[in-house]
Amino acid sequence: MSIMSTYRPCPACGSESISDLPELAPDPWRIGQCDACALVYLRNPVDYDALEAEDLAWETKFATEAAQREKKRGRLKRFARAVRGIAKRIRGDNQRFYTRLLGTGRMLDIGCANLIRMGPPNVPFGIELSKHFAEGADKVMRAAGGYCLQGAGAERIFDFPENFFDGIVMSSYLEHEVQFPAVLEGAFRALRPGGRIYIRVPNFSALNRKVSGADWPGFRHPDHVTYFTPATLKDTVQRAGFDFKLVNRHKIWLDDNIQALAIKPAA
């Protein structure tokens, strides 16, 4: 496993004035908060090659980490999970949810795993770091008129044409991306004017995180590298040229996740 030997500056604004938060991460990991823009992030992440390797690949770690998180769940965490389950049932299936937020057309899912979140009448495209998942997603997407690229989102996003997509999904993805400013820059380029990105990331300002401390399920070392609040996510999205809109504004203080839209201004 290749860990950064030096601590990186703030990936959002470039500041080197960072306050360490040692209580939030075990050795050898170091989480810090930027004194300039308040972003909280992992200062010494591993490289993409390590995350593609078998021992750190998402599909290898997910089952183990899910079991560990379940053991740590207290009453508040179980209540929050129940609230999310009720909201999901009210909201309906993912296809209707994404269609309501993004419309239809050519849809890109970054960090798609082996899923297709938006089927016909949409044309599905994907980017997936895991070689195993990318291969499976590509077969299904090609049958529906699209395809999936294997690799890092911040690199492969530039392999698509300009103004190509009608919508982009970044669900449980952006918190994994070391170079998130680059992937948003590429997404702005690849999205048509007026197009939207749906973003879902862990909510560092949630009540559950404040109560749980280092046991918060949103901490996953080393594959979660950025811990957004609504304010820092808004700042990040606007730095890339997008307008910002919270989807779950009414319950954001309780929700362990932020759901938001990044909207490319119309031409």
Steps between C-alpha positions, in 0.01 A plus 500: 500500500648836389414778748602860433827567682422872536172666593319664211362856507128570479373344174225763469684831545869400515560643848779344705357631828331186632384410850547131580207302646687199646199379699316413178741252342722215623867476401633526235215717368486876555181704461525879493280806456602787273530826693411697186192323356409256785519184285565181698706240316747213524848651476690182408283289266615200301542513123255369240705186435464396865123550491481279189697225675317201639557578869358854482246462220151613600340165421749329733465739792127575490365186670758516780444869569120465486517235774730718712272802463196294600673401825557867584143609437333646808139607539550834327668335201225240470239775518677701229516191279126439552425861400704457181314177421161669536614789282621258234163321491318831469739617229448191285748311282830651389393538138212731587712687754783572256260583217326758718834666580693455175248437221583241233759453227867401502586434863845450652541320833846556653590229747220286360628164637309235305166682516286683247304759696327652198377259234289564186403745367841623616828398338729394787872576521737439790845544651615244755839455671451132580605287205258223601198729526589703190507189284154393613351849465647545152327189367160611622544864397612409148184294457305819582700723262764636738821372659710510818861619526731345757725731699505807723213740451724808500690354202240310295240781508709685240463209255138597430401772250412852611133574578423130457296412807154609608561395860770355725468292816766516773333290770738398782791591273640848558617419854731237345658729239840648594488733199139611537561850353624330180200269472263794543694696238468206262132457582435868424665449161310177422157621615271693267398855599213476746595140590513381859713282725345311791750479788467290813781508759531442877399801707783599737271752676225245577382457857594132493862586408526748787360248748695200367842664468758266348243217493287677238429256211599770251866452593648234272877496485661533254233505227303801631736792444273806531235579762263765370252719682220673306708819508825345376320297233330818378835677489658209309219485244498876444878510454445265203247740341176329604198633681417308819170371642444281806255215439451394865506850651206436737678223697866576435587536872391142567598332175836318489516588129484815291294481182551789261484613139784668311338686211693619196371844401303509176680649200 
